[in-house]
Amino acid sequence: MTKEEIGQVLKNLRISCGMTQREIAEKIGRKQQVIGHWETGYAQPDANTLFTLCDIYGVTVDDAFGFQKNTNISANEYEHIKRYRNLDNFGRETVDIALDRETERVTSLKSRDKRIEELETTSPSTVIDIQTRLEDNTRLIEYHHSASAGTGVFILGNEGVDQLPIPDTPENRKVDYAIKVSGHSMEPDYYDGDIVLVSQKVELNHGDVGIFIINNDAYIKEYGETELISRNPDSPNITISEYDNIVCMGKVVGKYKI
């Protein structure tokens, strides 16, 4: 590509991101005039700066300038990458928590399936039980040790996770994990010590009860229009402000019955 063609690509990328030459110059510590020279083809950035600019614009150098494309990454994955880059540190940390949890879950499932395949292809005389055998109508879900019905408890990292057997019914196949209630703010519907079943596959509407992470603390609350509601009249609601980082980790769809 010529310098003029490279400059036009950089200009189009900047405009598509809604940014000015001055904003770009401030981000990379250069003068606005230099950005203008690059975009007109009067000059061109070095390779490191080109990668930095493409990173700001949320694209790869390959995609921006028509080099060999990595076909292993889809358009949707590129879009997720761009959105992730626009998050602040707290937002990225929240996404990382969810990614770590899902990666661990999928890895565990793959390990289980591989182990089952190995046992099925092994001579019956060498098969041994390595854990308590589940009944045919039972499945295992992750069990996290606490969500607060009061002051907030951090959850959904790698700590404090066990497995819990539940009946393998059509309704329970929507359940993704279980979590123990800590506190009294959701009484009389949910008591301290109750274990609730949570689904990330069911839509959460106003009036439903869900598990929410607010600024790294987890709560079980009713989803209100402007606040998270405590069903115990003696407990305060949680007002949602524009500065709070809130992630819904699923809808409470039932209680675990021992």
C-alpha positions as CSV (number, residue, x, y, z in Angstrom):
1,M,0.0,0.0,0.0
2,T,1.1,3.6,-0.7
3,K,1.5,6.1,2.1
4,E,-1.6,7.9,0.9
5,E,-3.6,4.6,1.0
6,I,-2.3,3.9,4.5
7,G,-3.3,7.4,5.6
8,Q,-6.8,7.1,4.2
9,V,-7.3,3.8,6.2
10,L,-6.1,5.5,9.4
11,K,-8.4,8.4,8.8
12,N,-11.4,6.2,8.1
13,L,-10.7,4.1,11.2
14,R,-10.5,7.2,13.4
15,I,-13.7,8.7,12.0
16,S,-15.5,5.3,12.5
17,C,-14.5,5.5,16.2
18,G,-15.9,9.0,16.5
19,M,-12.5,10.4,17.6
20,T,-10.7,13.6,16.7
21,Q,-7.1,14.0,15.6
22,R,-6.4,15.8,18.9
23,E,-7.8,12.9,21.0
24,I,-5.6,10.4,19.1
25,A,-2.6,12.7,19.6
26,E,-3.2,12.9,23.3
27,K,-3.5,9.2,23.6
28,I,-0.2,8.4,22.0
29,G,1.7,11.5,23.1
30,R,2.2,13.1,19.7
31,K,1.3,16.4,18.2
32,Q,-2.0,16.8,16.3
33,Q,-0.1,17.9,13.2
34,V,1.7,14.6,13.1
35,I,-1.6,12.7,13.0
36,G,-2.7,14.9,10.1
37,H,0.5,14.1,8.2
38,W,-0.1,10.4,8.7
39,E,-3.7,10.7,7.4
40,T,-2.8,12.7,4.3
41,G,0.2,10.5,3.4
42,Y,2.7,13.2,3.9
43,A,4.4,10.9,6.4
44,Q,3.6,7.5,8.0
45,P,3.9,6.0,11.5
46,D,6.5,3.4,12.3
47,A,5.4,-0.2,12.9
48,N,5.0,0.0,16.6
49,T,2.9,3.1,16.4
50,L,0.8,1.5,13.7
51,F,0.0,-1.4,16.0
52,T,-0.8,1.1,18.8
53,L,-3.2,3.0,16.5
54,C,-5.0,-0.1,15.4
55,D,-5.3,-1.2,19.1
56,I,-7.0,2.2,19.9
57,Y,-9.4,1.7,16.9
58,G,-10.2,-1.8,18.0
59,V,-9.0,-3.6,14.9
60,T,-6.0,-5.7,14.0
61,V,-3.3,-4.5,11.5
62,D,-4.2,-7.6,9.4
63,D,-7.8,-6.6,9.1
64,A,-7.2,-2.8,8.7
65,F,-4.7,-3.1,5.9
66,G,-5.8,-6.4,4.2
67,F,-3.0,-8.6,5.2
68,Q,-3.4,-12.3,5.9
69,K,-6.4,-12.7,8.1
70,N,-6.6,-15.0,11.1
71,T,-9.6,-17.1,10.1
72,N,-9.7,-18.6,13.6
73,I,-11.3,-15.4,15.0
74,S,-14.9,-14.6,14.0
75,A,-16.4,-11.1,13.5
76,N,-18.3,-11.6,16.8
77,E,-15.1,-12.4,18.6
78,Y,-13.5,-9.2,17.2
79,E,-16.5,-7.3,18.4
80,H,-16.2,-8.7,22.0
81,I,-12.5,-7.8,21.9
82,K,-13.3,-4.2,21.0
83,R,-15.9,-3.9,23.7
84,Y,-13.6,-5.4,26.3
85,R,-10.9,-2.9,25.4
86,N,-13.3,0.0,26.1
87,L,-14.0,-1.2,29.7
88,D,-12.2,0.3,32.7
89,N,-10.1,-1.9,35.0
90,F,-13.0,-2.8,37.2
91,G,-15.1,-3.8,34.2
92,R,-12.4,-6.0,32.8
93,E,-11.9,-7.6,36.2
94,T,-15.6,-8.5,36.3
95,V,-15.6,-10.0,32.9
96,D,-12.4,-12.0,33.8
97,I,-14.2,-13.4,36.8
98,A,-17.0,-14.7,34.6
99,L,-14.6,-16.0,32.0
100,D,-12.5,-17.8,34.6
101,R,-15.6,-19.4,36.0
102,E,-16.9,-20.6,32.6
103,T,-13.5,-21.8,31.5
104,E,-13.2,-23.9,34.7
105,R,-16.7,-25.3,34.2
106,V,-16.1,-26.2,30.5
107,T,-12.7,-27.7,31.4
108,S,-14.3,-29.8,34.1
109,L,-16.9,-31.1,31.7
110,K,-14.4,-32.0,29.1
111,S,-12.3,-33.8,31.7
112,R,-15.4,-35.7,32.9
113,D,-16.4,-36.7,29.4
114,K,-12.9,-37.8,28.6
115,R,-12.8,-39.9,31.7
116,I,-16.2,-41.5,30.8
117,E,-14.9,-42.3,27.4
118,E,-11.8,-43.9,28.8
119,L,-13.9,-46.0,31.2
120,E,-16.2,-47.1,28.4
121,T,-13.3,-48.3,26.2
122,T,-11.5,-50.1,29.1
123,S,-12.0,-53.8,29.9
124,P,-14.8,-54.2,32.5
125,S,-12.4,-56.0,34.8
126,T,-10.2,-52.9,35.2
127,V,-13.0,-50.3,35.8
128,I,-13.2,-49.0,39.3
129,D,-15.4,-46.4,41.0
130,I,-13.5,-43.3,41.7
131,Q,-16.4,-41.5,43.3
132,T,-19.9,-42.2,44.6
133,R,-22.0,-43.4,41.7
134,L,-24.9,-41.1,40.9
135,E,-28.4,-42.5,40.1
136,D,-29.4,-42.3,36.5
137,N,-31.8,-39.4,37.2
138,T,-29.3,-37.2,38.9
139,R,-26.9,-34.5,37.7
140,L,-24.2,-32.4,39.4
141,I,-24.1,-28.6,39.5
142,E,-21.6,-26.2,41.0
143,Y,-22.3,-25.1,44.6
144,H,-21.0,-21.7,45.8
145,H,-20.9,-21.2,49.5
146,S,-22.6,-17.8,50.0
147,A,-24.5,-14.9,48.4
148,S,-25.5,-12.2,50.8
149,A,-29.0,-11.3,51.8
150,G,-27.4,-8.4,53.6
151,T,-23.9,-6.8,53.4
152,G,-22.6,-8.6,50.3
153,V,-20.2,-11.5,49.9
154,F,-17.7,-12.0,47.1
155,I,-18.5,-15.1,45.0
156,L,-18.0,-16.8,41.7
157,G,-14.3,-16.9,41.7
158,N,-12.4,-20.2,42.1
159,E,-12.7,-20.4,45.8
160,G,-15.4,-22.2,47.8
161,V,-16.9,-24.3,45.0
162,D,-18.2,-27.8,45.5
163,Q,-20.6,-30.0,43.5
164,L,-24.2,-30.7,44.4
165,P,-26.5,-33.4,43.1
166,I,-29.9,-32.4,41.9
167,P,-32.7,-34.5,40.2
168,D,-32.2,-34.6,36.4
169,T,-35.6,-33.2,35.5
170,P,-36.5,-30.9,32.5
171,E,-36.9,-28.0,34.9
172,N,-33.6,-28.6,36.6
173,R,-31.7,-28.8,33.3
174,K,-32.0,-25.0,33.2
175,V,-30.1,-24.7,36.5
176,D,-26.5,-23.7,36.2
177,Y,-25.3,-23.5,39.8
178,A,-26.5,-23.4,43.4
179,I,-25.5,-20.8,46.1
180,K,-26.1,-20.5,49.8
181,V,-28.1,-17.5,51.2
182,S,-26.3,-15.5,53.9
183,G,-28.4,-13.1,55.9
184,H,-32.0,-12.3,56.6
185,S,-33.0,-9.5,54.1
186,M,-34.9,-11.8,51.8
187,E,-37.1,-13.4,54.5
188,P,-39.6,-14.9,54.6
189,D,-39.0,-16.1,51.0
190,Y,-35.4,-17.0,51.5
191,Y,-33.9,-17.7,54.9
192,D,-30.3,-17.6,56.1
193,G,-28.8,-20.9,55.2
194,D,-31.1,-21.7,52.3
195,I,-29.5,-23.1,49.1
196,V,-31.0,-21.6,46.0
197,L,-30.9,-22.8,42.4
198,V,-29.8,-20.3,39.8
199,S,-30.3,-20.3,36.0
200,Q,-28.4,-18.2,33.5
201,K,-30.6,-19.4,30.7
202,V,-33.9,-17.8,31.9
203,E,-34.7,-14.2,31.3
204,L,-34.8,-12.0,34.4
205,N,-37.7,-9.5,34.7
206,H,-38.6,-6.8,37.2
207,G,-40.0,-8.6,40.3
208,D,-37.8,-11.7,39.8
209,V,-35.1,-12.7,42.3
210,G,-31.6,-12.9,41.0
211,I,-27.9,-13.1,42.0
212,F,-26.2,-9.8,41.5
213,I,-22.6,-8.7,41.7
214,I,-22.3,-5.1,42.7
215,N,-18.7,-3.7,43.0
216,N,-17.4,-7.2,43.5
217,D,-19.9,-8.2,46.2
218,A,-22.7,-10.7,45.6
219,Y,-26.3,-10.3,46.7
220,I,-29.6,-12.2,46.3
221,K,-32.2,-9.5,45.7
222,E,-35.4,-8.8,43.9
223,Y,-34.8,-7.0,40.6
224,G,-36.5,-3.5,40.8
225,E,-36.6,-0.7,38.2
226,T,-34.3,1.6,40.1
227,E,-33.0,-0.6,43.0
228,L,-32.5,-4.1,44.2
229,I,-35.2,-4.9,46.7
230,S,-35.0,-6.7,50.0
231,R,-38.2,-8.6,50.8
232,N,-37.7,-8.3,54.5
233,P,-39.3,-4.9,55.4
234,D,-36.8,-4.4,58.2
235,S,-33.9,-4.5,55.7
236,P,-32.9,-1.7,53.3
237,N,-33.0,-1.9,49.5
238,I,-29.9,-1.3,47.4
239,T,-30.2,1.9,45.3
240,I,-28.5,1.5,41.9
241,S,-26.4,4.5,40.9
242,E,-24.8,5.2,37.6
243,Y,-21.4,4.7,39.2
244,D,-22.1,1.1,40.3
245,N,-20.8,-1.8,38.3
246,I,-23.6,-4.4,38.4
247,V,-23.6,-7.8,36.8
248,C,-26.5,-10.2,37.0
249,M,-25.3,-13.8,37.5
250,G,-28.6,-15.5,36.9
251,K,-32.2,-15.8,38.1
252,V,-33.2,-17.7,41.2
253,V,-35.5,-20.5,40.0
254,G,-35.9,-22.6,43.1
255,K,-34.5,-24.0,46.4
256,Y,-32.4,-27.0,46.9
257,K,-34.3,-29.7,48.9
258,I,-32.1,-31.9,51.0
